[in-house]
């Protein structure tokens, strides 16, 4: 029964994607089949083998150590505010983003990240059948972030037709930046975070290949990466530290606002209808949770968490997930994978704003297909959760 639901879920995701496709005749099925098989193999390795366990432990150990280093800086500034053993989301989860951002800046400065991103992108372009720019952008989004990535390809932004611009924006919404991964691992199990990162990379190509199919001509298949302005090491370091701090403050502000608004709406709905707004959304999203592999008895609660992510952001939903202590480990694993992406309404504004800052006309184009971006990115998260669910018990 479980495997029938998984097959049904994959077919429904592909069906929903196919219905919204821009040009069904241009869909190329061979790369799609290859990428789905790769997703299944990678999920099996990461979640169900000794090798995958070693890899995830190594990655989580690196981020755990980085978070310890970050805590040194946070404690130096804010030490004494908390009592011994206490935990606060802002200090323990968000402020370490400042250190991780600085580390990314250093790796950028010494040319390690540009080299890795470019060549992983080139390898991916051979698998996904897309252009070099699209493949580079997908990898770069997973490292630099959903707004910063567009700066690295700003030379080409104004030259891109609508269909290629959509793919770049879809990649940015489907992935998450490395600066925030360590923070996710403070709230979710690291193995689900790592699995989601890998599956979303391929899932983004799969969904956009159906939603927005096209072939890049050889003369169009050019990758021009913007070189950062020459700065001294400490100028660069200061800039990345401030960028990381801005991210932490923005996320904190969003959390304060969204959590408070959701609490108010829940209070109003409970007073008028006797049921909270999140519970109502849970019923709407329950069928999607079910096709992801969540047992039906837990589907409404899982659907409520999924809806919370879409209307607010992934951090609010992750905190919400922590409140449901009676969910099975399988449900927690599947929903955890679903939550690791930027697929929410606020991301439409962030991405459109980032592109508009580089080219106003193209920013307006992005704003017009914003809802379709969210639709595609949500399907990516659902597909990743379904595939991961094959190997989560």
Residue pairs with C-beta under 8 A, 6 or more apart in sequence:
2 293
3 390
5 290
5 291
5 293
6 293
6 386
6 389
6 390
8 291
9 291
9 292
9 293
9 382
9 386
10 36
10 383
10 386
10 387
12 291
13 291
13 379
13 382
13 383
13 386
14 210
16 379
17 207
17 210
17 211
17 376
17 379
18 24
18 27
18 210
20 211
20 372
20 375
21 27
21 210
21 211
21 212
21 213
22 163
22 211
22 212
22 213
23 213
23 214
24 213
26 213
26 214
26 215
27 209
27 210
27 213
28 129
28 209
28 213
28 215
30 129
31 127
31 128
31 129
31 205
31 209
32 206
32 209
32 210
34 127
35 127
35 128
35 202
35 205
35 206
35 209
36 206
36 387
38 127
38 202
39 199
39 202
39 203
39 206
39 383
39 384
39 387
40 387
40 390
42 198
42 199
42 202
43 195
43 198
43 199
43 387
43 388
43 390
43 391
44 52
44 390
44 391
45 51
45 52
45 55
46 52
46 55
46 56
46 191
46 194
46 195
46 198
47 191
47 195
47 388
47 391
47 392
48 391
53 191
55 194
56 190
56 191
56 194
56 195
59 190
59 194
60 185
60 190
60 191
60 194
63 181
63 182
63 185
63 190
64 185
66 96
66 99
66 100
66 103
66 182
67 96
67 182
67 185
67 186
69 99
70 95
70 96
70 98
70 99
70 100
70 182
71 92
71 96
73 98
73 99
74 91
74 92
74 95
74 96
78 91
78 95
81 91
82 88
82 91
89 255
89 319
90 248
90 252
92 186
93 183
93 186
93 187
94 183
94 248
94 251
94 252
95 248
96 182
96 183
97 179
97 180
97 182
97 183
97 244
97 245
97 247
97 248
97 251
98 241
98 244
98 245
98 248
99 244
100 178
100 179
100 180
100 181
100 182
100 244
101 179
101 240
101 241
101 243
101 244
101 245
101 247
102 237
102 240
102 241
102 244
104 113
104 143
104 144
104 178
104 179
104 240
105 236
105 237
105 239
105 240
105 241
105 243
106 237
106 240
107 113
108 114
108 228
108 236
108 240
109 233
109 236
109 237
113 143
114 225
117 136
117 139
117 140
117 143
118 136
118 223
118 225
120 139
121 132
121 135
121 136
121 137
121 138
121 139
121 140
121 223
122 132
122 135
122 136
124 135
124 138
124 139
124 201
124 205
125 131
125 132
125 134
125 135
128 134
128 135
128 202
128 205
128 209
129 209
130 167
130 205
130 209
130 216
131 164
131 216
131 220
131 221
132 221
132 222
132 223
133 153
133 156
133 164
133 168
133 221
133 222
133 223
134 164
134 167
134 168
134 171
134 205
134 216
136 153
136 223
136 225
137 149
137 153
137 167
137 168
137 171
137 172
138 171
138 175
138 201
138 204
138 205
139 201
140 149
140 152
140 153
141 149
141 171
141 172
141 174
141 175
141 177
142 175
142 176
142 177
142 178
142 197
142 201
143 177
143 178
144 152
144 177
145 177
145 179
145 180
145 247
146 172
146 173
146 175
146 177
146 342
146 347
146 350
146 351
146 354
147 172
147 350
147 351
147 353
147 354
148 177
148 243
148 354
149 172
150 157
150 168
150 172
150 354
150 355
150 358
151 226
151 354
151 358
152 225
152 226
153 168
153 223
153 224
153 225
153 226
154 226
154 358
154 359
155 224
155 225
155 226
156 222
156 224
157 165
157 355
157 358
157 359
157 362
158 358
158 359
158 361
158 362
160 168
160 362
162 365
162 369
163 212
163 214
164 214
164 216
165 355
165 362
165 365
165 366
166 208
166 212
166 369
166 372
166 373
167 208
167 212
169 351
169 355
169 366
169 369
169 373
170 204
170 207
170 208
170 211
170 212
170 373
170 376
170 377
170 380
171 204
171 208
172 342
172 351
173 341
173 342
173 343
173 347
173 351
173 373
173 374
173 376
173 377
174 200
174 203
174 204
174 207
174 341
174 342
174 343
174 376
174 377
174 380
174 381
175 197
175 200
175 201
175 204
175 341
175 342
176 184
176 197
176 200
176 314
176 340
176 341
176 342
179 244
179 247
180 247
181 193
181 197
183 315
184 193
184 314
184 318
184 340
185 193
187 315
187 318
187 319
187 322
188 318
188 321
188 336
188 339
188 340
189 332
189 333
189 336
192 333
192 336
192 337
192 340
192 388
193 336
193 340
195 337
195 384
195 388
196 336
196 337
196 338
196 339
196 340
196 341
196 384
196 388
197 340
199 337
199 383
199 384
199 387
199 388
200 340
200 341
200 380
200 381
200 384
203 380
203 381
203 383
203 384
203 387
204 377
204 380
206 380
206 383
207 376
207 379
207 380
207 383
208 376
211 372
211 375
211 376
212 376
228 236
231 239
251 313
251 315
254 312
254 313
254 315
254 346
255 313
255 315
255 316
255 319
258 312
258 313
258 316
259 312
259 316
259 319
262 277
262 278
262 308
262 311
262 312
262 316
265 277
266 276
266 277
266 278
268 277
269 275
269 276
269 277
269 280
270 276
273 280
278 304
278 307
278 308
278 320
279 300
279 304
281 303
281 304
281 307
281 308
281 311
282 300
282 301
282 302
282 303
282 304
282 307
283 300
283 303
284 303
284 307
285 302
285 303
285 304
285 306
285 307
286 296
286 299
286 300
286 302
286 303
287 299
287 303
288 303
288 306
288 382
289 298
289 299
289 300
289 302
289 303
289 306
289 335
290 296
290 299
291 382
291 386
292 302
292 334
292 338
292 382
292 385
292 386
292 389
293 330
293 334
293 385
293 386
293 389
293 390
293 392
294 302
294 330
294 331
294 334
294 335
295 328
295 330
295 331
298 327
298 328
298 331
301 324
301 327
301 331
302 327
302 331
302 334
302 335
304 320
305 317
305 320
305 321
305 324
305 335
305 339
306 317
306 335
306 338
308 316
308 317
308 320
309 316
309 317
309 338
309 339
309 343
309 344
310 343
310 344
310 345
310 374
310 378
311 344
311 345
312 344
312 346
313 342
313 344
313 346
313 347
314 339
314 340
314 341
314 342
314 344
317 339
318 339
321 327
321 332
321 335
321 336
321 339
327 335
329 392
329 393
330 389
330 392
330 393
333 388
333 389
333 392
334 385
334 388
334 389
334 392
335 385
337 381
337 384
337 385
337 388
337 389
338 381
338 382
338 384
338 385
339 381
340 381
341 377
341 380
341 381
341 384
342 350
342 377
343 374
343 377
343 378
343 380
343 381
344 374
345 374
347 373
347 374
347 377
348 367
348 370
348 371
348 373
348 374
349 370
351 366
351 370
351 373
352 363
352 366
352 367
352 370
353 363
355 362
355 363
355 366
356 362
356 363
356 364
356 366
356 367
357 363
366 373
